[in-house]
């Protein structure tokens, strides 16, 4: 599954969010990949981060807390 969100304050930029089941090869644990592409190409992001599924809830809560501080 994937989601794409328009990147605020940019003309073509996007934030792409994808679940990757085995990102580092067979047997590796799933992650959520968050990519930012300034030119709108979700397949070639300028920046990306992989968040282990076990940390997603805590990371989302921390992002909200920091954004609202």
C-alpha positions, 0 to 999 in steps of 0.5 A: 500500500502507498499514499502520496501527499502534496508537499506544502510550499512547493510546486511539484513536491510530494511526500510518499509513504509506502510499506516495504515488507522486506526492505533489506532482503529476505527475512528483514523486518517490514518498514514504513518508507517516507520519501520526499520528492521535490519534483514529484517523482515518488520512485526517486525521492530526494530524501527518505527514511525507513521507520520499523513498523514497531516504531511507527506509533511512537514516531507519529506521536512524537511528530505530533508533539513536536509540531504542536509545541 
